Amino acid sequence: MPTSVRLDPGTEVIVRRLSRRRGQAKSVVIREAIRALDAAEGGGKSVRPFALIEASVGIADSGGQQLSRQSGRKFRELLERRVRERRSR
């Protein structure tokens, strides 16, 4: 469904930059941002912690070190370890 959105110049720069970095259309970036905001506010259902930051994972340049590889798995393992530690207290 077509919708028109007016963005201030700073937000437009951010959307353009994210679109270019992710190789996605601006509309995809905007849709994902809206979904992330909805998820952050509960979205009517429980939200997994990774879903809250998923759109940001891997977008930073690591100088060629490819640090974002398997970051989702590593983050999940970190959260699982913290849950185990809390339960063992």
Wavefront OBJ file of the C-alpha trace (Angstrom):
o trace
v 0.000 0.000 0.000
v 1.607 3.270 -1.065
v 2.122 5.796 1.721
v 3.857 9.137 1.587
v 6.164 10.112 4.460
v 7.905 13.455 4.943
v 11.364 13.194 6.487
v 13.517 15.964 7.855
v 16.897 16.280 6.091
v 18.817 14.517 8.887
v 16.511 11.517 8.879
v 16.658 11.329 5.079
v 20.457 11.162 5.259
v 20.219 8.302 7.775
v 17.704 6.378 5.664
v 19.811 6.848 2.533
v 22.983 5.744 4.350
v 21.318 2.630 5.800
v 19.810 1.808 2.429
v 23.183 2.042 0.731
v 25.061 0.072 3.413
v 22.477 -2.699 3.548
v 21.897 -2.831 -0.190
v 18.166 -2.387 0.376
v 15.576 0.015 -0.931
v 14.743 2.943 1.346
v 11.216 1.572 1.726
v 12.619 -1.699 3.114
v 14.761 0.187 5.638
v 11.760 2.258 6.750
v 9.516 -0.828 7.055
v 12.138 -2.621 9.159
v 12.544 0.438 11.392
v 8.783 0.562 11.973
v 8.693 -3.163 12.783
v 11.635 -2.763 15.173
v 9.860 0.113 16.942
v 6.679 -1.955 17.206
v 8.663 -4.892 18.585
v 10.454 -2.638 21.083
v 7.079 -1.511 22.398
v 5.804 -5.055 22.757
v 3.917 -5.327 19.497
v 1.186 -7.306 21.224
v 3.435 -10.290 21.826
v 6.621 -11.214 23.634
v 9.798 -10.079 21.939
v 13.112 -11.904 21.900
v 15.975 -9.611 22.952
v 17.893 -10.109 19.713
v 14.887 -8.889 17.709
v 15.239 -5.496 19.378
v 18.723 -4.943 17.992
v 18.706 -7.195 14.943
v 18.518 -4.298 12.475
v 21.695 -2.794 13.964
v 23.797 -5.954 14.104
v 26.455 -5.983 11.426
v 26.011 -2.470 10.029
v 29.207 -1.017 11.525
v 32.449 -1.238 9.575
v 35.091 -3.278 11.373
v 37.918 -2.351 9.054
v 37.689 -5.642 7.170
v 37.790 -7.847 10.266
v 34.265 -9.219 9.576
v 33.343 -9.049 13.261
v 29.646 -9.347 12.508
v 29.889 -12.967 11.407
v 27.848 -15.219 13.644
v 27.049 -12.252 15.890
v 23.468 -13.449 16.303
v 24.663 -16.818 17.568
v 27.209 -15.212 19.884
v 24.621 -12.804 21.282
v 22.156 -15.655 21.862
v 24.859 -17.649 23.681
v 25.627 -14.626 25.868
v 21.957 -14.240 26.803
v 21.580 -17.967 27.474
v 24.664 -17.907 29.712
v 23.243 -14.976 31.688
v 19.923 -16.787 32.134
v 21.740 -19.911 33.392
v 23.754 -17.789 35.838
v 20.594 -16.140 37.195
v 18.890 -19.477 37.635
v 21.873 -20.936 39.481
v 21.821 -18.173 42.121
l 1 2 3 4 5 6 7 8 9 10 11 12 13 14 15 16 17 18 19 20 21 22 23 24 25 26 27 28 29 30 31 32 33 34 35 36 37 38 39 40 41 42 43 44 45 46 47 48 49 50 51 52 53 54 55 56 57 58 59 60 61 62 63 64 65 66 67 68 69 70 71 72 73 74 75 76 77 78 79 80 81 82 83 84 85 86 87 88 89
